[in-house]
Amino acid sequence: MTTKIENYGMRWTDANGVPRASTVSYDAKSAEDYKARLEADGCTYVEIKATKVGELLHPTA
């Protein structure tokens, strides 16, 4: 039996309007939890995106 590992990165705009991106990968549950915390802190445009192993997302301008 094989296990498929899925990684997710995140991008968002913080409450001050600065684009940000995660520097770590998350599993699906952790990404959803972090998204909820970011939105509760006033962040907008929070995006969860599937990534390949070792891939990091860059902030969008």
FISE-142318 format. One record per atom (N, C-alpha, C): residue in one letter; residue number from 1; chain; x negated, y, z negated. Coordinates in Angstrom, 3 decimals. Layout:
% residues N
+----+-----+----+----------+----------+----------+
! aa !   i ! ch !        x !        y !        z !
+----+-----+----+----------+----------+----------+
!  A ! NUM !  A !        X !        Y !        Z !
...
+----+-----+----+----------+----------+----------+
//
This chain:
% residues 61
+----+-----+----+----------+----------+----------+
! aa !   i ! ch !        x !        y !        z !
+----+-----+----+----------+----------+----------+
!  M !   1 !  A !   -0.838 !   -1.173 !    0.000 !
!  M !   1 !  A !    0.000 !    0.000 !    0.000 !
!  M !   1 !  A !   -0.889 !    1.245 !    0.000 !
!  T !   2 !  A !   -0.547 !    2.200 !    0.841 !
!  T !   2 !  A !   -1.309 !    3.441 !    0.893 !
!  T !   2 !  A !   -0.484 !    4.576 !    0.305 !
!  T !   3 !  A !   -1.174 !    5.544 !   -0.202 !
!  T !   3 !  A !   -0.530 !    6.729 !   -0.766 !
!  T !   3 !  A !   -0.916 !    7.923 !    0.081 !
!  K !   4 !  A !    0.062 !    8.677 !    0.502 !
!  K !   4 !  A !   -0.209 !    9.884 !    1.281 !
!  K !   4 !  A !   -0.269 !   11.063 !    0.324 !
!  I !   5 !  A !   -1.384 !   11.761 !    0.354 !
!  I !   5 !  A !   -1.554 !   12.939 !   -0.491 !
!  I !   5 !  A !   -1.167 !   14.158 !    0.332 !
!  E !   6 !  A !   -0.257 !   14.936 !   -0.189 !
!  E !   6 !  A !    0.157 !   16.157 !    0.487 !
!  E !   6 !  A !   -0.299 !   17.356 !   -0.334 !
!  N !   7 !  A !   -0.941 !   18.292 !    0.323 !
!  N !   7 !  A !   -1.441 !   19.500 !   -0.322 !
!  N !   7 !  A !   -0.678 !   20.704 !    0.193 !
!  Y !   8 !  A !   -0.494 !   21.677 !   -0.677 !
!  Y !   8 !  A !    0.217 !   22.895 !   -0.304 !
!  Y !   8 !  A !   -0.562 !   24.104 !   -0.800 !
!  G !   9 !  A !   -0.637 !   25.108 !    0.051 !
!  G !   9 !  A !   -1.209 !   26.390 !   -0.322 !
!  G !   9 !  A !   -0.085 !   27.403 !   -0.408 !
!  M !  10 !  A !   -0.395 !   28.556 !   -0.946 !
!  M !  10 !  A !    0.637 !   29.579 !   -1.111 !
!  M !  10 !  A !    0.116 !   30.943 !   -0.687 !
!  R !  11 !  A !    1.030 !   31.737 !   -0.137 !
!  R !  11 !  A !    0.776 !   33.141 !    0.179 !
!  R !  11 !  A !    1.914 !   33.955 !   -0.402 !
!  W !  12 !  A !    1.601 !   35.185 !   -0.830 !
!  W !  12 !  A !    2.634 !   36.060 !   -1.364 !
!  W !  12 !  A !    2.137 !   37.488 !   -1.359 !
!  T !  13 !  A !    3.042 !   38.403 !   -1.611 !
!  T !  13 !  A !    2.691 !   39.806 !   -1.811 !
!  T !  13 !  A !    2.978 !   40.119 !   -3.267 !
!  D !  14 !  A !    1.962 !   40.624 !   -3.974 !
!  D !  14 !  A !    2.153 !   40.870 !   -5.403 !
!  D !  14 !  A !    3.032 !   42.096 !   -5.637 !
!  A !  15 !  A !    3.343 !   42.363 !   -6.877 !
!  A !  15 !  A !    4.270 !   43.441 !   -7.237 !
!  A !  15 !  A !    3.748 !   44.821 !   -6.829 !
!  N !  16 !  A !    2.441 !   44.933 !   -6.579 !
!  N !  16 !  A !    1.852 !   46.200 !   -6.142 !
!  N !  16 !  A !    1.746 !   46.312 !   -4.627 !
!  G !  17 !  A !    2.238 !   45.299 !   -3.910 !
!  G !  17 !  A !    2.209 !   45.321 !   -2.453 !
!  G !  17 !  A !    0.943 !   44.771 !   -1.826 !
!  V !  18 !  A !    0.108 !   44.103 !   -2.611 !
!  V !  18 !  A !   -1.151 !   43.546 !   -2.113 !
!  V !  18 !  A !   -0.933 !   42.089 !   -1.678 !
!  P !  19 !  A !   -1.268 !   41.751 !   -0.429 !
!  P !  19 !  A !   -1.152 !   40.362 !    0.023 !
!  P !  19 !  A !   -2.160 !   39.475 !   -0.720 !
!  R !  20 !  A !   -1.703 !   38.303 !   -1.127 !
!  R !  20 !  A !   -2.542 !   37.356 !   -1.870 !
!  R !  20 !  A !   -2.384 !   35.954 !   -1.281 !
!  A !  21 !  A !   -3.339 !   35.083 !   -1.595 !
!  A !  21 !  A !   -3.254 !   33.673 !   -1.211 !
!  A !  21 !  A !   -3.911 !   32.843 !   -2.297 !
!  S !  22 !  A !   -3.416 !   31.638 !   -2.482 !
!  S !  22 !  A !   -3.982 !   30.752 !   -3.501 !
!  S !  22 !  A !   -5.365 !   30.267 !   -3.070 !
!  T !  23 !  A !   -6.205 !   30.013 !   -4.041 !
!  T !  23 !  A !   -7.539 !   29.480 !   -3.768 !
!  T !  23 !  A !   -7.632 !   28.013 !   -4.154 !
!  V !  24 !  A !   -6.505 !   27.451 !   -4.509 !
!  V !  24 !  A !   -6.419 !   26.034 !   -4.862 !
!  V !  24 !  A !   -5.242 !   25.420 !   -4.107 !
!  S !  25 !  A !   -5.205 !   24.105 !   -4.080 !
!  S !  25 !  A !   -4.082 !   23.393 !   -3.482 !
!  S !  25 !  A !   -3.179 !   22.864 !   -4.586 !
!  Y !  26 !  A !   -1.916 !   22.743 !   -4.267 !
!  Y !  26 !  A !   -0.911 !   22.274 !   -5.212 !
!  Y !  26 !  A !   -0.198 !   21.059 !   -4.647 !
!  D !  27 !  A !    0.379 !   20.242 !   -5.522 !
!  D !  27 !  A !    1.326 !   19.246 !   -5.052 !
!  D !  27 !  A !    2.669 !   19.956 !   -4.917 !
!  A !  28 !  A !    3.660 !   19.299 !   -4.350 !
!  A !  28 !  A !    4.941 !   19.951 !   -4.048 !
!  A !  28 !  A !    5.614 !   20.510 !   -5.299 !
!  K !  29 !  A !    5.678 !   19.754 !   -6.373 !
!  K !  29 !  A !    6.346 !   20.202 !   -7.599 !
!  K !  29 !  A !    5.631 !   21.404 !   -8.205 !
!  S !  30 !  A !    4.308 !   21.347 !   -8.267 !
!  S !  30 !  A !    3.539 !   22.455 !   -8.831 !
!  S !  30 !  A !    3.688 !   23.714 !   -7.993 !
!  A !  31 !  A !    3.720 !   23.570 !   -6.677 !
!  A !  31 !  A !    3.895 !   24.721 !   -5.797 !
!  A !  31 !  A !    5.254 !   25.374 !   -6.024 !
!  E !  32 !  A !    6.296 !   24.583 !   -6.158 !
!  E !  32 !  A !    7.635 !   25.130 !   -6.408 !
!  E !  32 !  A !    7.683 !   25.843 !   -7.758 !
!  D !  33 !  A !    7.053 !   25.264 !   -8.763 !
!  D !  33 !  A !    7.016 !   25.888 !  -10.092 !
!  D !  33 !  A !    6.271 !   27.223 !  -10.048 !
!  Y !  34 !  A !    5.132 !   27.246 !   -9.356 !
!  Y !  34 !  A !    4.349 !   28.470 !   -9.274 !
!  Y !  34 !  A !    5.099 !   29.538 !   -8.472 !
!  K !  35 !  A !    5.796 !   29.117 !   -7.417 !
!  K !  35 !  A !    6.596 !   30.055 !   -6.629 !
!  K !  35 !  A !    7.644 !   30.744 !   -7.510 !
!  A !  36 !  A !    8.313 !   29.971 !   -8.336 !
!  A !  36 !  A !    9.328 !   30.539 !   -9.232 !
!  A !  36 !  A !    8.699 !   31.543 !  -10.199 !
!  R !  37 !  A !    7.513 !   31.231 !  -10.722 !
!  R !  37 !  A !    6.838 !   32.164 !  -11.639 !
!  R !  37 !  A !    6.427 !   33.452 !  -10.928 !
!  L !  38 !  A !    5.917 !   33.323 !   -9.700 !
!  L !  38 !  A !    5.528 !   34.507 !   -8.938 !
!  L !  38 !  A !    6.734 !   35.410 !   -8.677 !
!  E !  39 !  A !    7.838 !   34.811 !   -8.261 !
!  E !  39 !  A !    9.040 !   35.588 !   -7.986 !
!  E !  39 !  A !    9.576 !   36.243 !   -9.252 !
!  A !  40 !  A !    9.484 !   35.552 !  -10.376 !
!  A !  40 !  A !    9.928 !   36.124 !  -11.648 !
!  A !  40 !  A !    9.051 !   37.312 !  -12.052 !
!  D !  41 !  A !    7.796 !   37.310 !  -11.600 !
!  D !  41 !  A !    6.866 !   38.407 !  -11.899 !
!  D !  41 !  A !    6.978 !   39.558 !  -10.900 !
!  G !  42 !  A !    7.921 !   39.474 !   -9.959 !
!  G !  42 !  A !    8.143 !   40.561 !   -9.013 !
!  G !  42 !  A !    7.429 !   40.424 !   -7.686 !
!  C !  43 !  A !    6.825 !   39.279 !   -7.428 !
!  C !  43 !  A !    6.156 !   39.064 !   -6.144 !
!  C !  43 !  A !    7.196 !   38.777 !   -5.063 !
!  T !  44 !  A !    6.860 !   39.157 !   -3.825 !
!  T !  44 !  A !    7.779 !   38.950 !   -2.709 !
!  T !  44 !  A !    7.085 !   38.145 !   -1.614 !
!  Y !  45 !  A !    7.863 !   37.740 !   -0.625 !
!  Y !  45 !  A !    7.347 !   36.985 !    0.526 !
!  Y !  45 !  A !    6.532 !   35.773 !    0.095 !
!  V !  46 !  A !    6.985 !   35.064 !   -0.924 !
!  V !  46 !  A !    6.263 !   33.899 !   -1.417 !
!  V !  46 !  A !    6.489 !   32.745 !   -0.441 !
!  E !  47 !  A !    5.392 !   32.208 !    0.079 !
!  E !  47 !  A !    5.446 !   31.160 !    1.091 !
!  E !  47 !  A !    4.644 !   29.954 !    0.610 !
!  I !  48 !  A !    5.230 !   28.787 !    0.720 !
!  I !  48 !  A !    4.525 !   27.532 !    0.459 !
!  I !  48 !  A !    4.272 !   26.895 !    1.815 !
!  K !  49 !  A !    3.017 !   26.537 !    2.076 !
!  K !  49 !  A !    2.665 !   25.988 !    3.376 !
!  K !  49 !  A !    1.823 !   24.734 !    3.194 !
!  A !  50 !  A !    2.168 !   23.685 !    3.918 !
!  A !  50 !  A !    1.377 !   22.454 !    3.878 !
!  A !  50 !  A !   -0.013 !   22.743 !    4.428 !
!  T !  51 !  A !   -1.026 !   22.202 !    3.771 !
!  T !  51 !  A !   -2.412 !   22.398 !    4.191 !
!  T !  51 !  A !   -3.108 !   21.052 !    4.301 !
!  K !  52 !  A !   -4.193 !   21.048 !    5.049 !
!  K !  52 !  A !   -5.035 !   19.864 !    5.149 !
!  K !  52 !  A !   -6.031 !   19.892 !    3.998 !
!  V !  53 !  A !   -6.621 !   18.765 !    3.703 !
!  V !  53 !  A !   -7.609 !   18.686 !    2.626 !
!  V !  53 !  A !   -8.738 !   19.677 !    2.907 !
!  G !  54 !  A !   -9.022 !   20.535 !    1.944 !
!  G !  54 !  A !  -10.085 !   21.510 !    2.062 !
!  G !  54 !  A !   -9.683 !   22.809 !    2.744 !
!  E !  55 !  A !   -8.478 !   22.884 !    3.301 !
!  E !  55 !  A !   -8.024 !   24.096 !    3.974 !
!  E !  55 !  A !   -7.493 !   25.105 !    2.968 !
!  L !  56 !  A !   -7.907 !   26.359 !    3.107 !
!  L !  56 !  A !   -7.395 !   27.421 !    2.265 !
!  L !  56 !  A !   -6.656 !   28.429 !    3.143 !
!  L !  57 !  A !   -5.572 !   28.968 !    2.645 !
!  L !  57 !  A !   -4.823 !   29.976 !    3.362 !
!  L !  57 !  A !   -5.448 !   31.340 !    3.121 !
!  H !  58 !  A !   -5.222 !   32.253 !    4.038 !
!  H !  58 !  A !   -5.683 !   33.626 !    3.906 !
!  H !  58 !  A !   -4.473 !   34.523 !    3.736 !
!  P !  59 !  A !   -4.608 !   35.597 !    2.977 !
!  P !  59 !  A !   -3.489 !   36.530 !    2.823 !
!  P !  59 !  A !   -3.073 !   37.085 !    4.182 !
!  T !  60 !  A !   -1.790 !   37.340 !    4.336 !
!  T !  60 !  A !   -1.320 !   37.976 !    5.560 !
!  T !  60 !  A !   -1.283 !   39.475 !    5.335 !
!  A !  61 !  A !   -1.649 !   40.204 !    6.338 !
!  A !  61 !  A !   -1.695 !   41.673 !    6.209 !
!  A !  61 !  A !   -0.331 !   42.286 !    6.323 !
+----+-----+----+----------+----------+----------+
//
